[in-house]
Amino acid sequence: MKHYIVMLVLACVSMSSYAVNPIKEGNMIAGHVIVKGTEEGIPFATVMILGTNRGAVSNEEGQFEFRKLAAGKYTLRVQVMGYKTQEKTITVSAEATSVVHFQMEEVSFTTDEVVVSANRNEVSRKAAPVVVNVMSAKLFETVNSTDLAKSLNFQSGLRVENNCQNCGFPQVRINGLEGPYSQILINSRPIISALSGVYGLEQIPVNMIERVEVVRGGGSALFGANAVGGTINIITKDPINNSFQVASTMSNMNGKSWEQYMGGNVSLVAKDNSYGIALYETYRNRNPYDADGDGFSELGKLNMNTFGMRAYYRPNYFSRINVEYHTTNEFRRGGNKFNLQPHEADITEQTKHIINSGGVSYDRYWGEKHKMSVYGSIQHTDRNSYYGAQKDMNAYGKTNDLTWVVGGMYVGNMDRCLFAPATFTGGVEYQSNSLHDVMTGYHRDMQQDVRIAGGFVQNEWRLNRWTMLVGARLDKHNLIDHPIFSPRVNFLYKPSDNLQARLTYSTGFRAPQAYDEDLHVTAVGGEGVQIRLADGLREERSNSFSGSVDWSFPMGHWQSNILLEGFYTDLHHVFVLEDIGEDQNGDKIKERRNGSGAKVYGVNLDAKVAHGREAQLQLGFTVQRSRYNRAEVWTSEGEEEQTTKRMPRTPDYYGYFTFTSAPLKNFDFSLSGTYTGKMIVPHMAGYIEKSRMEHTPQFMDLNLKLNYTFVLKDHIKMQVNGGVQNIFNSFQKDLDKGEFRDAGYFYGPTQPRTYFVGIKIMN
């Protein structure tokens, strides 16, 4: 009941407020945002003055204004969902109001969003020197996702997998490389630690997210040279206008277990946009799901509460202070006999997380020429765990983790640098992570302190059709003796506004340290299996190349876009896991060692076709190969070694599609799906007699969602929705059963057939 009260309070504190009508006076801009052709005003359009932190939101009639401006020239950028972004330059004088009109052209999808993940600066996606794919709230609605893990499959080159049949340990692969090869950022800050990354994808609710920017490959190394596979940058919701939203969904998994979700958002902004705050809250409760009736869960019990906020204050027109805070309280448990204590069940994997994180940043502008940013973020994670089998009293654990990062960055725009106009970016960053993980029953008392001091520089030259970016990052990792230099080069060729071609080269590394999967214990054959680092483990190095063509074109009344991208990553001293049996304490061990090397290469295809609101189709497909240079040992069971040259859990083919249509004014529906090709997955002895490498079947996961929106008084809307996820119940058939199962032998779609109904109220 308390969750409904919280949602009601969030909705009640929200109020509507709009910009006033323009009046005739000097030192101000009065504007109108309208639909091209109909002259109808567009409400809630975001208007920014470039080179400052000043912004406004258009009112119901599409009007906006800026007051108290110094005389001079200003460039305005207007953005609103469903319309092409526009920029105009206007001169302001002290004698009279400067008037500007933006006639916005309707588009079914946008390809010129402003992104920050390409080069650490705000830039149009079309002008970015690397490919940045954007996931918006519209996609989250289309696929009915409540957390980040359920959303990332709907990008080519990305695939989310569940690595544990008991607790549901998810990870995302980018271009076939497993989770630790990629970097997850919150508002461009590397605050997600190895511990919080174990279940982190499910602990990030989509109602806190404004958009997700995905950069595949190492072209994003300025965010961190460990981003070998790519970068997932989560941009949280910024307060733009006074608004609220409350949503609730009930789901049933294959007629066996229920899940309840509630989420609420409220945004409050001052009339002059000098300050604002955006708040969110979610509640999620899932009962355990047993797919095969053996009494052991395939999806564990989950109870989670999250709350957070992001606020800003503008001391003046050229500076901005941002503050954010997020907290998560999560309980999850998998196994059997959920009514008993963990050590009284045959298998239990249970964790209780309390996560608190926050950050502050200060941005200062000097016109459009210079910008300086300083920032700091911190996250503390407290975890109580039980990873045990056969009623082990000693499998309880306690983990504490503290991560913080501080840094500063300068951006300077030059009219000419050597041979062309340029933008210089330079900065420093210091990261610290202190981890203490104690599991007495596994003779583990791990203390790991990771400290990384880094600096980065880059210069971006812009010619008429060419853009060249040269940059580098220098990192000193305390677990590596020598500093690591990581260069980066990007070329963009733009013969027209609708065609871009790009080339990228970058390098990166992974340090010899504990990663997320090392802090998870998998039950195999009734015993827990740990991961340990081999003596003398070296850092892993990478060289990455990519090239792409991005083309937007009309087909009659249809809008179309095709993005074709090739990638190649060469890994040296690649990390591999080998099952080495038991150590001197009788604990089962997998050891992380350096392998001979590996190569990952392939092609990503993204395509979009749309005809207004009537039909919008988006699809992506990946063809890739992930191979070790030489066959690597994956198990040494007994005296028999088993090897593989193909990387496990990486299909050669996978993809997705989404289709949305609004045949009626208040009704729309969506179809979506993912395809997972065949792959190999290790299957450890326990439930089966001897370990073996399994060849999995292919999967097609289809979803349907229906929405109907009622317009209530005072611009309040109510939406009711319902549908089915994984319509054909495309789910793993050869699950291990019982106490001695291999919980790591889990693959394919992460959710069985699920029916859902929901309601949403918003303004």
Buried (B, 14 or more C-beta within 10 A) or exposed (E): EEBEEBBEEBBEEBEBEBBEEBEEEEBBBBBBBBBBEEEEBBBBBBBBBBBBBBBBBBBEBBBBBBBEBEEEEBBBBBBBBBBBBBEEEBEBEEEEBBBBEBBBEBBBBBBBBBBBBBBBBBBBBBBBBBBBBBBBBBBBBBBBBBBBBBBBBBBBBBBBBBBBBBBBBBBBBBBBBBBBBBBBBBBBBBBBBBBBBBBBBBBBBBBBBBBBBBBBBBBBBBBBBBBBBBBBBBBBBBBBBBBBBBBBBBBBBBEEBEBBBBBBBBBBBBEEBBBBBBBBBBBBBBBBBBBBEBEBBBBBBBBBBBBBBBBBBBEEBBBBBBBBBBBBBBBBBBBBBBEEEBBEBBBBBBBBBEBBBBBBBBBBBEEBEBBBBBBBBBBBBBBBBBBBBBBBEEBBBEBBBBBBBBBBBBBBBBEEBEEBEBBBBBBBBBBBBBBBBBBEBBEBEBEBEBEBBBBBBBBBBBEEEEBBBBBBBBBBBEBBEEEBEBBBBBBBBBEEEBBBBBBBBBBBBBBBBBBBBBBBBBBBBBBBBBBBBBEEBBBBBBBBBBBBBBBBEEEEEBBBBBBBBBBBBBBBBBBBBBBBBEEEEEBBBBBBBBBBBBBBBBBBBBBBBBBBBEBBBBBBBBBBEBBBBEBBBBBBBEEEEBEBEBBBBBBBBBBBBBBBBBEEEEEBBBBBBBBBBEBBBBBBBBBBEEBBBBEBBBBEBBBBBBBBBEEEEEEBBBBEBBBBBBBEBBBBEEBBEBBBBBBBBBBBBBBBBBBBBBBBBBB
